[in-house]
């Protein structure tokens, strides 16, 4: 057996000799493993050889030793082969190396340029989207403000007597139409026409002098291409539309104060003066970055127009009511002058409340980022709380006085709360909004009572709701400012405090801010009150301001309108209806 085994080993061994071309037959590593397996098998066979084969064992052991040596040589060849493969790797010259480096550099520059181009495109797209969102926001809010005219018309009509209902409705419609043309031809240019200094403030600080009748709203390049878009990516027509809604609202406030005794054509003339000159100048001083924007080194604060819109309209309504005098028999027979339609009054109030969200929230002037969204939400919440608080305050006070439910008082209380929060809605917390509206309701009741004692006839209490509460709203913007307890002033900065050049919160601004608010109030009263009074007085001297006594007695609908009644109340139309 030992001889046969030895022969088998000797036959197989040459196949794995050092002279074999290992790399061309099998992989060297596989051969190494194969040889190791054969050596192990040989050793196992030797162990099983019988004792009577002793003469051959020595010979076989020599063969095994030879195989082990060949295995060691084979392992050396494997290591040598691996080294040769590493040495045979492609050799790169220095020139080729730098060529590849330059190629990689050019590729990197190309990728960087592409990335920059993509980044620019993304930035432009973001800017376009932001401008589109801001435009949509202002268009929506401007439309809501315009809808307030429906509320004004219903409220004023309901507060007046039925015999003048058609005239009141017509007067409000004419007011909007005339005010629109006045704003187009003169108003915008005086309010926002500029020119402006490099710091953004109105050059003369008083009044604008360009862009009348929408001049310059559109430009044309050398190829005749028309564009209406300016920085920051919006059309001036957008600003014109939004501010137009505010302008005509201010003029409509006056309408209620002179209702039932003013001649319609004459009032249309006043509306043109109001929308084309009186109100725009107030805007130029304030929202137009005029002198009030930097008074007392801190500037006024009127977020949505307690002073700019409502006080301007309210003080003008007071001037008109004083110049015109009371309606015939108003204080001798007060029961004859009660509101003829509480449903219209309530519907008008709710319409105004609804439109007020466009009035206040829209004054963020943007809705393209989280910050303006949060501010609009804060304004909306303050507006809602103020309306509810003001209404309940007046309702409770009137009930305490008369022990009767006063629906008209509830409606005017809601409006008093809304007017009071219009200026501070962007820089006070919600609890402050409740307090501001409650105080506003008290101020309204006091003002309305005082006017009646002074025999000033204001059919809708416009001067008390918009004038007195407008003054309070302007003051409240400074008195209830967010940073008041920390000796900071937030003002136009909203959630953040006003900062110095180094970014630190400015302190000690409380007195300056209150002084700026008082300056705004006095400026509006002097300007709007005096000019409206002069205008009404001049029209009165022409004999064309107030209707004659006969027309006032029978009603302006019968005297001047067709049909002569706003309501058809014939017996044939009411039989079986419960009326």
Beta strands, then each sheet from edge to edge (+ up, - down):
strand 1: 219-220
strand 2: 226-227
strand 3: 229-230
strand 4: 234-235
sheet 1: 1+ 2-
sheet 2: 3+ 4-
end
